[in-house]
Amino acid sequence: MMRLGFIGIGAGAAAAVLFASVTSGTWLSIPLFYLAPLPVAIAGLGWSHWAALCAALTGALALGATFGAIFILAFLATVGLPAWWLAYLAMLARPTGNGVGALEWYPAGWLVVWSAVLAGLIVVAAIPNFGFDADTFSNSLRNVLTHVLHVESDASPDVPASIPGVSNADRLIDLMVGAIPPAAAVLATITNLLNLWLAARIVKFSGLLKRPWPHLPSLTFPRALTAALALAVILSFFSGFLGIVAGVMSASLLMAYGVLGLAVLHAITQGMDARLFVLGGVYAAVLVFGWPVLAICLLGLIETAIDLRARVARKRGPPALT
């Protein structure tokens, strides 16, 4: 137990340093900040969820002692507890009864779902920092963006506008106010998944990963998740705080279906001569343009509806004997 404590303290210190790097204000601090959950996840996957919990508490207390109590809550809510919970779930297993020592591990698809749900909750938890109602939130976020972008909120002769009294800068800021919450949820989902994947790879490389590596192209989601996404999308059209929260959850869940879409793409392109070209082109398009990820999300939704991978597998037939 003492060994787990030392591992947790070391991982928590590393996570705290990565989290605190954002206070430097440099561009390098941004990727370091997003990697803050990595040490916590490594401790959880490689040793025990107790080590990960110790890391989360250690990092929070170290940041609180250095920067103030608000950093304790910020670290626990955005880094420590989500990384601990995902590592805990990833290492859950139960006997299958199909032989001595045979285990059924927590489904990889559910880990993706939890990553999305936690990402949405992280963003929702941050919304009250800007206000406890929709109008206050929007105005506060608009003021922050106006200050950051160094623009005037009123129209000026130097900025043409099709609407009297409204500048192009005003319209851009209004667009950003609506887009930032769901975009933050998408980014948080990617961050959760990337850190969990990196941690698993590092622990697997070190030989400490007890769980067998899942076959990611066969990733599946519970069908009830589609209903949850549909409900969130419907509620996102409501005005007020409910619409903002629903929009955040819609974005994070939709990103989860984007991951499922990539799994489907990997599965249905197996055996194709141009597989590397197709996959490389899709990933490049998503990274460069961004919007093609919507098509990948749609592919994930189609898979849930019609079991596309099974249809392609039946059409392809069994592999040829050599």
C-alpha angles and dihedrals in degrees: 000000000000089000090055089050093054091047090049093049092050093047091046092051091051092048091049092052091050091047093047092049089083089071089069091070094219125134091241090060092066098068090038090054092052090051092057094104091055099085091047091051092047091053091050097047097040102041119002143315085248089063089049092050090049089050092051093051093043093051092047094050092046092052092044092052091049105038107015141273095292089069090059091062093039093053096044094047099045105027119006106048098036091050091046093049094048091048090048092052093044091059096045113117140161134196114268099200090232096114141327111309095003110148136191110216127210107277116262090221091060089051088057090049092049090049089055095044093049090048091054092048091050091055093043090051090054095052096081088063085074098039144308096248134047097253094048091046093050094046093047093048090046091053091050092050092047090054094044094047092043094227133141116242093218124074117259133195090251093059116062117220133184091207116060111248094010119100129202087250090057092052091048091051092048089052091049092049089059095041102045100072096053091039089054089052091052091049092048091051091052090046093052093048095043094051092047091049093046092047091050091049093049093047092045091051089052091052094241099109108109095184117082114243109264122237097248097192088064092055113145136189130208111261091231088069090070090058090048090052092048091051092048092050091051092049091048089071090061118100124242132029093327091061092051093050092045091050090053093050091045091055095048094047091046089053088054088057087051088061089049089050090055090050089052091048091052090049100047094045094056110123094019116131091220095045096120091046092050095046093043091050093050094049091046092050092050093048095045103037104019098201095083086074086078089065089050090051089051089052089055091051091049090052090054091050103044107012093243095184092057091048092051091046092052091048092048093050128204119325115270117259116240 
